[in-house]
Amino acid sequence: MDLAEEVPSRDGETVGLIRQSSGTVLPVSDNQIQTHFPGMVRQKAYFFDGLGNYFNKDWDLAEGEGKEFCWYHVELPKVKQKCSLSAQYLIDVLCPPLKLQDILSLVSNGPFCGHVDGALVFRVNSSGSASSGFTFRIAARITETSVITVSLGRVPRLGFSPVSQSLLWEIPSVENSFNPRREKAGSEIVIKEHVLEFLLTMNHSEEADNPVPKSISNLVVHIIDTHVDHLQDVVTKLEMEMETVELELDRGGSDLKIEMLDDRRFPKMHLNLQRLLQVIAHGEQVFPRVKDKCSSKPWFLSQDIKSLELLIERLRRLKENVEFLANRVTAIQAGLDTWQSEQINKKLYYLSLLSIVFLPLSVITGVFGMNVGGVPWTMQKQPEIEDGFLNVMILSLVMLLLVLLCFLFPALYTRVTAWCKKRSQRPSLSQNRRSFLWRSFGIQERGCCLRI
């Protein structure tokens, strides 16, 4: 059987690791609405019958009836662009029936949860470049019979697709340098080694544990659950990267440490962790408010309220893991800084040894290189300059003493001041001692006589 391969999406992520079914999928008619930005966003529309079944539908933004409900999802491109351009994309595909206030509530940055035009709207949109791997944006507009969601890039396991069997239910062989691909009979699955490494970084599978919602509340829980799973996948990748880096540091030498310091690898990683903490903090602000507002809705099931509580608690534990990772990065960076300081101190030590060797030579050459008369062994016999060298040496000695006195003056002044204070306190101490003796032995002083 052929290799099971990844299907890369537009933002570089993996769309699916599944075998497509041999059956045919019912065709869906193309959207006939003319747009100003065709192909700039990915759109998905689903119809749920409330009995555990779903169907792909046209992008008409229609509401459901009775137990039936609809879900419309817009995936913004994960490229560097202005927020106003993202708003134009949403206006192009969601208006009408949505209005400008609805678009602004979905695309603006920061956390939000409230009612807009009768619908419950929440968003967890982190600021930063849209092309960054640590910028997450998910927003939803919820009514009793429809949900409209907007995400930045692809969120794993968020959508639904018809499959016959998942790759995770197979017993595959791994193709690598030690086990090259071989043609085998039967239906054995052969996957590449990088596919296996990708699966290890995921906290969940693409299609496993992804039941079809039977109500709007199930769908809301599914959306928040996939967002938390997405964050968990990023944290798992960071943990594996940290373990790899720590092993490299243990095995590597000074060249690897210098390379990491030059690349500023750990400061960048620490900054990314802070961005991830900001996203989690936004979720901690928004999702409890979503739970409180949904608990008052008659169409929101009580079991889904409990599911939201579990997701909120899971998000808090995820925040603790990210903080622990940030502490690990700080500790490794501190260790590298200490190592760098030790290397600099060692080089300065060697430089000091060289200075000790060459400083006396510099002094000697400086003294005998002075351009004055009467320098010894220069055959200058003029009487007016025969004492020039001696005068210069005396002047240099006086200047050296003055410089030393300037450095020693604060210490000398402190010692002299302390000595003067101690000397001034001696008479009072002796007087106190005499008074103590008089009181101890009963000696009284009356005028000029002493009585015992």
C-alpha positions as a printed NumPy array, in Angstrom:
array([[  0.   ,   0.   ,   0.   ],
       [  1.198,   3.555,  -0.635],
       [  2.719,   5.71 ,   2.024],
       [  0.421,   7.627,   4.298],
       [  1.557,  11.198,   3.8  ],
       [  0.851,  14.554,   5.386],
       [ -1.242,  17.089,   3.549],
       [  0.274,  20.537,   4.237],
       [ -2.064,  23.444,   4.591],
       [ -1.495,  26.997,   3.446],
       [  0.165,  27.973,   6.739],
       [  2.559,  25.033,   6.737],
       [  0.702,  22.856,   9.251],
       [ -0.482,  19.322,   8.651],
       [ -4.114,  18.956,   7.686],
       [ -4.628,  15.236,   8.119],
       [ -2.998,  11.862,   8.581],
       [ -5.822,   9.635,   7.419],
       [ -6.778,   7.294,   4.631],
       [ -9.588,   8.674,   2.55 ],
       [-12.607,   6.472,   2.084],
       [-13.221,   4.853,  -1.239],
       [-16.827,   5.988,  -1.233],
       [-17.967,   9.172,  -2.872],
       [-18.814,  12.341,  -1.014],
       [-21.912,  14.253,  -1.979],
       [-20.919,  17.3  ,  -4.031],
       [-21.502,  20.718,  -2.574],
       [-22.491,  23.525,  -4.843],
       [-20.085,  26.434,  -5.104],
       [-20.888,  29.693,  -3.449],
       [-22.516,  31.943,  -5.96 ],
       [-21.948,  35.14 ,  -3.959],
       [-19.387,  37.369,  -5.644],
       [-16.568,  38.401,  -3.292],
       [-13.958,  41.116,  -3.531],
       [-11.191,  38.853,  -2.158],
       [-11.787,  35.441,  -3.734],
       [ -9.677,  32.651,  -2.288],
       [ -8.15 ,  34.749,   0.505],
       [ -9.976,  32.925,   3.322],
       [-11.039,  29.316,   3.775],
       [-14.73 ,  28.772,   4.464],
       [-16.493,  25.733,   5.874],
       [-20.239,  25.356,   6.396],
       [-21.835,  22.421,   8.255],
       [-25.428,  21.412,   8.888],
       [-26.212,  19.295,  11.991],
       [-29.516,  17.463,  12.339],
       [-29.321,  17.18 ,  16.15 ],
       [-29.114,  13.357,  15.98 ],
       [-25.347,  13.014,  15.629],
       [-25.163,  13.507,  11.871],
       [-23.675,  16.38 ,   9.88 ],
       [-23.585,  17.457,   6.24 ],
       [-21.639,  20.011,   4.264],
       [-23.811,  22.876,   3.082],
       [-23.782,  26.044,   1.034],
       [-22.335,  29.247,   2.467],
       [-25.646,  31.025,   2.898],
       [-25.364,  31.983,   6.627],
       [-28.872,  30.642,   7.2  ],
       [-30.177,  29.667,  10.649],
       [-31.295,  26.18 ,  11.616],
       [-34.808,  25.107,  12.565],
       [-35.908,  23.162,  15.624],
       [-33.128,  20.884,  16.798],
       [-31.184,  21.521,  13.629],
       [-28.351,  24.046,  13.696],
       [-25.626,  25.333,  11.4  ],
       [-21.963,  26.154,  11.805],
       [-20.007,  28.567,   9.6  ],
       [-16.252,  28.761,  10.03 ],
       [-13.854,  31.287,   8.481],
       [-10.107,  30.627,   8.524],
       [ -8.025,  33.778,   8.088],
       [ -4.631,  33.399,   6.37 ],
       [ -1.71 ,  33.108,   8.771],
       [  0.4  ,  35.747,   7.048],
       [  1.704,  39.122,   8.133],
       [ -1.081,  41.606,   7.479],
       [ -2.949,  44.438,   9.133],
       [ -5.975,  43.814,  11.309],
       [ -8.015,  46.084,   9.041],
       [ -7.375,  43.748,   6.109],
       [ -8.674,  40.803,   8.158],
       [-11.787,  42.867,   8.897],
       [-12.255,  43.446,   5.162],
       [-12.051,  39.69 ,   4.548],
       [-14.779,  39.072,   7.144],
       [-16.971,  41.848,   5.773],
       [-16.603,  40.237,   2.362],
       [-17.847,  36.793,   3.48 ],
       [-20.12 ,  37.546,   6.466],
       [-21.964,  40.733,   5.502],
       [-24.898,  40.551,   5.206],
       [-26.488,  39.382,   7.494],
       [-23.778,  40.461,   9.978],
       [-23.185,  44.142,  10.618],
       [-20.026,  46.111,  11.265],
       [-20.341,  45.813,  15.058],
       [-20.43 ,  42.019,  14.704],
       [-17.311,  42.043,  12.515],
       [-15.425,  44.292,  14.954],
       [-16.366,  42.087,  17.889],
       [-14.922,  39.048,  16.067],
       [-11.704,  40.488,  14.62 ],
       [-10.483,  42.956,  17.266],
       [ -7.495,  42.1  ,  19.451],
       [ -7.717,  41.183,  23.11 ],
       [-10.191,  39.155,  25.184],
       [-13.938,  39.785,  25.006],
       [-17.171,  38.121,  26.052],
       [-20.588,  39.73 ,  25.779],
       [-23.806,  40.049,  23.835],
       [-23.734,  41.853,  20.496],
       [-27.013,  42.365,  18.669],
       [-28.687,  39.573,  20.667],
       [-25.937,  36.99 ,  20.065],
       [-23.3  ,  35.768,  22.503],
       [-19.846,  36.709,  21.21 ],
       [-16.491,  35.737,  22.692],
       [-12.983,  36.056,  21.344],
       [ -9.471,  35.149,  22.47 ],
       [ -7.339,  37.152,  20.041],
       [ -3.732,  37.722,  21.006],
       [ -1.867,  40.693,  19.619],
       [  1.257,  40.284,  17.539],
       [  2.215,  39.37 ,  14.029],
       [ -0.301,  37.043,  12.399],
       [  2.535,  35.01 ,  10.871],
       [  4.008,  34.158,  14.287],
       [  3.61 ,  30.613,  15.557],
       [  2.648,  32.014,  18.97 ],
       [ -0.206,  34.244,  17.846],
       [ -3.585,  32.572,  18.419],
       [ -6.973,  33.979,  17.523],
       [-10.34 ,  32.285,  17.919],
       [-13.697,  34.056,  18.022],
       [-17.29 ,  32.821,  17.963],
       [-20.766,  34.292,  17.535],
       [-23.381,  32.001,  19.091],
       [-27.148,  31.997,  18.699],
       [-29.687,  29.315,  19.494],
       [-29.56 ,  27.779,  16.005],
       [-26.225,  28.824,  14.484],
       [-22.572,  29.422,  15.281],
       [-20.099,  31.548,  13.333],
       [-16.407,  31.119,  14.189],
       [-13.258,  32.862,  12.995],
       [ -9.754,  31.498,  13.503],
       [ -6.265,  32.586,  12.512],
       [ -4.814,  29.727,  10.521],
       [ -5.898,  26.151,  10.905],
       [ -6.924,  24.755,  14.289],
       [ -6.28 ,  20.983,  14.46 ],
       [ -9.358,  18.78 ,  14.901],
       [-11.723,  21.747,  14.652],
       [-13.505,  20.758,  11.446],
       [-15.172,  17.542,  10.338],
       [-14.362,  15.425,   7.306],
       [-15.706,  12.082,   6.065],
       [-13.198,   9.263,   6.606],
       [-13.481,   5.532,   6.669],
       [-10.603,   4.686,   8.978],
       [ -7.948,   6.644,  10.84 ],
       [ -4.257,   5.973,  10.465],
       [ -4.023,   5.559,  14.241],
       [ -6.122,   2.388,  14.022],
       [ -3.539,   0.733,  11.783],
       [ -0.356,  -1.199,  12.635],
       [  2.159,   0.603,  10.42 ],
       [  5.796,   0.094,   9.518],
       [  8.149,   3.041,   9.838],
       [ 10.381,   3.908,   6.922],
       [ 13.783,   5.288,   7.943],
       [ 17.441,   4.927,   7.064],
       [ 17.667,   1.641,   8.98 ],
       [ 14.383,   0.28 ,   7.632],
       [ 13.997,   1.384,   3.985],
       [ 10.687,   1.068,   2.201],
       [  9.942,  -2.299,   0.734],
       [  7.097,  -3.448,  -1.42 ],
       [  4.955,  -5.807,   0.654],
       [  1.808,  -7.666,  -0.125],
       [ -1.427,  -6.958,   1.64 ],
       [ -2.682,  -3.709,   3.07 ],
       [  0.196,  -2.845,   5.391],
       [  0.653,   0.853,   6.08 ],
       [  4.129,   2.369,   5.73 ],
       [  4.703,   5.805,   7.228],
       [  7.746,   7.998,   7.13 ],
       [  9.82 ,   8.753,  10.199],
       [  9.012,  12.481,  10.199],
       [  5.291,  11.612,  10.292],
       [  5.871,   9.587,  13.455],
       [  7.815,  12.5  ,  14.991],
       [  4.911,  14.81 ,  14.173],
       [  2.42 ,  12.474,  15.865],
       [  4.552,  12.451,  19.01 ],
       [  4.185,  16.229,  19.31 ],
       [  0.376,  16.046,  19.265],
       [ -1.668,  15.686,  22.417],
       [ -4.53 ,  14.23 ,  20.387],
       [ -5.207,  12.661,  17.025],
       [ -6.86 ,  14.351,  14.102],
       [-10.016,  12.273,  14.092],
       [-10.023,  10.383,  17.4  ],
       [-12.318,  11.551,  20.185],
       [-14.068,  13.998,  17.884],
       [-17.792,  13.18 ,  18.197],
       [-20.345,  15.008,  16.095],
       [-22.21 ,  17.63 ,  18.182],
       [-25.89 ,  17.033,  18.821],
       [-26.611,  20.531,  20.14 ],
       [-25.269,  24.051,  20.078],
       [-23.766,  23.578,  23.54 ],
       [-21.857,  20.493,  22.319],
       [-20.481,  22.56 ,  19.452],
       [-19.347,  25.392,  21.755],
       [-17.538,  22.909,  23.985],
       [-15.943,  21.344,  20.893],
       [-14.645,  24.744,  19.704],
       [-13.109,  25.637,  23.074],
       [-11.734,  22.121,  23.498],
       [ -9.893,  22.229,  20.178],
       [ -8.457,  25.65 ,  21.062],
       [ -7.071,  24.292,  24.344],
       [ -5.75 ,  21.227,  22.499],
       [ -3.984,  23.536,  20.051],
       [ -2.268,  25.345,  22.93 ],
       [ -1.36 ,  22.   ,  24.491],
       [  0.286,  20.888,  21.239],
       [  2.452,  24.013,  21.184],
       [  3.474,  23.491,  24.813],
       [  4.332,  19.841,  24.082],
       [  6.556,  20.893,  21.174],
       [  8.313,  23.415,  23.41 ],
       [  8.888,  20.78 ,  26.095],
       [ 10.415,  18.406,  23.55 ],
       [ 12.56 ,  21.218,  22.171],
       [ 13.752,  22.057,  25.694],
       [ 14.715,  18.443,  26.351],
       [ 16.633,  18.316,  23.06 ],
       [ 18.476,  21.55 ,  23.843],
       [ 19.408,  20.374,  27.325],
       [ 20.83 ,  17.134,  25.882],
       [ 22.812,  19.13 ,  23.328],
       [ 24.207,  21.355,  26.066],
       [ 25.247,  18.34 ,  28.121],
       [ 26.997,  16.705,  25.169],
       [ 28.228,  19.8  ,  23.337],
       [ 31.262,  21.928,  24.046],
       [ 32.054,  25.601,  24.105],
       [ 31.333,  26.061,  20.385],
       [ 27.689,  25.07 ,  20.851],
       [ 27.304,  27.411,  23.826],
       [ 28.825,  30.302,  21.889],
       [ 26.466,  29.595,  18.989],
       [ 23.419,  29.618,  21.286],
       [ 24.546,  32.868,  22.887],
       [ 25.111,  34.494,  19.493],
       [ 21.721,  33.332,  18.176],
       [ 19.962,  34.546,  21.347],
       [ 18.025,  31.318,  21.269],
       [ 16.823,  31.308,  24.852],
       [ 15.772,  34.985,  25.04 ],
       [ 13.654,  34.396,  21.928],
       [ 12.193,  31.25 ,  23.471],
       [ 11.419,  33.138,  26.675],
       [  9.648,  35.845,  24.668],
       [  7.562,  33.212,  22.874],
       [  6.615,  31.668,  26.218],
       [  5.47 ,  35.063,  27.461],
       [  3.277,  35.422,  24.374],
       [  1.851,  31.979,  25.043],
       [  1.155,  32.956,  28.65 ],
       [ -0.72 ,  35.999,  27.375],
       [ -2.953,  33.796,  25.216],
       [ -3.664,  31.484,  28.159],
       [ -4.378,  34.477,  30.406],
       [ -6.912,  35.731,  27.845],
       [ -8.584,  32.328,  27.921],
       [ -8.712,  32.434,  31.728],
       [-10.537,  35.755,  31.49 ],
       [-12.974,  34.815,  28.73 ],
       [-13.994,  31.184,  29.233],
       [-15.32 ,  31.55 ,  32.82 ],
       [-17.49 ,  34.427,  31.575],
       [-18.668,  32.26 ,  28.691],
       [-19.63 ,  29.558,  31.186],
       [-21.532,  32.048,  33.365],
       [-23.441,  33.506,  30.424],
       [-24.195,  30.111,  28.88 ],
       [-25.478,  28.728,  32.187],
       [-28.411,  31.147,  31.934],
       [-29.356,  29.935,  28.449],
       [-32.142,  27.331,  28.376],
       [-30.646,  25.639,  25.303],
       [-27.221,  25.117,  26.912],
       [-26.999,  21.682,  28.552],
       [-25.83 ,  21.292,  32.157],
       [-23.343,  18.553,  31.226],
       [-21.684,  20.964,  28.826],
       [-21.396,  23.497,  31.662],
       [-19.38 ,  20.883,  33.566],
       [-17.281,  20.276,  30.464],
       [-16.498,  23.992,  30.312],
       [-15.416,  23.905,  33.965],
       [-13.029,  21.043,  33.21 ],
       [-11.587,  22.94 ,  30.246],
       [-11.03 ,  26.027,  32.405],
       [ -9.221,  23.932,  35.01 ],
       [ -7.157,  22.321,  32.27 ],
       [ -6.211,  25.759,  30.975],
       [ -4.974,  26.74 ,  34.43 ],
       [ -2.79 ,  23.636,  34.643],
       [ -1.46 ,  24.449,  31.192],
       [ -0.497,  27.906,  32.441],
       [  1.494,  26.316,  35.281],
       [  3.357,  24.147,  32.772],
       [  4.232,  27.172,  30.653],
       [  5.477,  29.063,  33.72 ],
       [  7.64 ,  26.053,  34.625],
       [  9.055,  26.059,  31.079],
       [  9.806,  29.777,  31.368],
       [ 11.703,  29.12 ,  34.609],
       [ 13.723,  26.378,  32.889],
       [ 14.622,  28.718,  30.042],
       [ 15.653,  31.415,  32.541],
       [ 17.822,  28.934,  34.45 ],
       [ 19.565,  27.724,  31.263],
       [ 20.166,  31.299,  30.114],
       [ 21.58 ,  32.182,  33.543],
       [ 23.911,  29.181,  33.307],
       [ 25.118,  30.291,  29.871],
       [ 25.667,  33.853,  31.128],
       [ 27.679,  32.491,  34.066],
       [ 29.771,  30.356,  31.702],
       [ 30.38 ,  33.379,  29.472],
       [ 31.447,  35.47 ,  32.488],
       [ 33.859,  32.739,  33.565],
       [ 35.382,  32.658,  30.079],
       [ 35.834,  36.429,  30.105],
       [ 37.38 ,  36.329,  33.587],
       [ 39.768,  33.582,  32.477],
       [ 40.899,  35.656,  29.499],
       [ 41.344,  38.697,  31.736],
       [ 43.426,  36.56 ,  34.092],
       [ 45.755,  35.573,  31.266],
       [ 45.945,  39.218,  30.187],
       [ 46.872,  40.21 ,  33.747],
       [ 49.723,  37.687,  33.735],
       [ 51.043,  39.208,  30.531],
       [ 50.764,  42.663,  32.085],
       [ 52.798,  41.51 ,  35.109],
       [ 55.559,  40.333,  32.763],
       [ 55.668,  43.359,  30.481],
       [ 54.823,  46.207,  32.925],
       [ 58.32 ,  46.377,  34.518],
       [ 59.849,  46.385,  31.059],
       [ 57.529,  49.239,  30.063],
       [ 58.557,  51.229,  33.155],
       [ 62.257,  50.723,  32.476],
       [ 61.957,  51.694,  28.808],
       [ 59.853,  54.698,  29.762],
       [ 62.348,  55.939,  32.336],
       [ 65.396,  55.559,  30.156],
       [ 63.585,  56.846,  27.118],
       [ 62.882,  60.306,  28.614],
       [ 64.328,  63.121,  26.531],
       [ 66.271,  65.028,  29.255],
       [ 69.843,  66.046,  29.648],
       [ 72.268,  64.126,  31.78 ],
       [ 70.842,  60.72 ,  31.068],
       [ 73.469,  58.165,  32.195],
       [ 75.596,  56.546,  29.595],
       [ 74.762,  59.127,  26.924],
       [ 78.133,  60.949,  26.967],
       [ 76.5  ,  64.335,  27.713],
       [ 79.048,  66.311,  29.806],
       [ 77.515,  69.806,  29.811],
       [ 77.479,  71.166,  33.373],
       [ 74.086,  72.857,  32.957],
       [ 72.258,  69.583,  32.133],
       [ 74.27 ,  66.991,  33.986],
       [ 71.669,  66.852,  36.831],
       [ 68.635,  66.672,  34.488],
       [ 67.972,  62.989,  34.937],
       [ 68.146,  63.244,  38.746],
       [ 65.729,  66.18 ,  38.769],
       [ 63.229,  64.325,  36.572],
       [ 63.397,  61.234,  38.798],
       [ 62.799,  63.348,  41.921],
       [ 59.844,  65.051,  40.249],
       [ 58.381,  61.678,  39.187],
       [ 58.771,  60.345,  42.744],
       [ 56.991,  63.397,  44.165],
       [ 54.119,  62.988,  41.704],
       [ 53.852,  59.288,  42.588],
       [ 53.657,  60.142,  46.298],
       [ 50.967,  62.752,  45.63 ],
       [ 48.886,  60.25 ,  43.653],
       [ 49.234,  57.639,  46.394],
       [ 48.276,  60.239,  48.991],
       [ 45.108,  61.064,  47.03 ],
       [ 44.116,  57.402,  47.07 ],
       [ 45.046,  56.909,  50.719],
       [ 43.637,  60.206,  52.008],
       [ 40.047,  58.928,  52.695],
       [ 41.354,  55.949,  54.694],
       [ 43.864,  58.127,  56.587],
       [ 41.211,  60.732,  57.339],
       [ 38.864,  58.045,  58.715],
       [ 41.585,  56.607,  60.948],
       [ 42.654,  60.019,  62.277],
       [ 39.066,  61.026,  63.005],
       [ 38.406,  57.785,  64.879],
       [ 41.619,  58.2  ,  66.895],
       [ 40.685,  61.78 ,  67.866],
       [ 37.217,  60.7  ,  69.01 ],
       [ 38.683,  57.887,  71.09 ],
       [ 41.196,  60.247,  72.678],
       [ 38.501,  62.785,  73.554],
       [ 36.429,  60.085,  75.275],
       [ 39.252,  58.908,  77.597],
       [ 38.864,  61.631,  80.34 ],
       [ 35.132,  61.046,  80.615],
       [ 35.721,  57.316,  80.907],
       [ 38.253,  57.768,  83.708],
       [ 35.886,  60.138,  85.523],
       [ 33.077,  57.608,  85.298],
       [ 35.391,  54.906,  86.623],
       [ 36.327,  57.047,  89.702],
       [ 32.672,  57.752,  90.432],
       [ 31.915,  54.056,  90.259],
       [ 34.7  ,  53.257,  92.706],
       [ 33.531,  55.921,  95.16 ],
       [ 29.995,  54.591,  95.147],
       [ 31.175,  50.997,  95.496],
       [ 33.399,  51.554,  98.54 ],
       [ 31.273,  54.163, 100.297],
       [ 33.579,  57.079,  99.685],
       [ 31.799,  60.459,  99.859],
       [ 33.272,  63.719,  98.841],
       [ 32.351,  66.678, 101.058],
       [ 34.154,  69.884, 100.184],
       [ 37.857,  69.19 , 100.551],
       [ 37.526,  66.137, 102.841],
       [ 36.763,  62.53 , 102.199],
       [ 34.748,  60.419, 104.683],
       [ 34.769,  56.657, 104.633]])
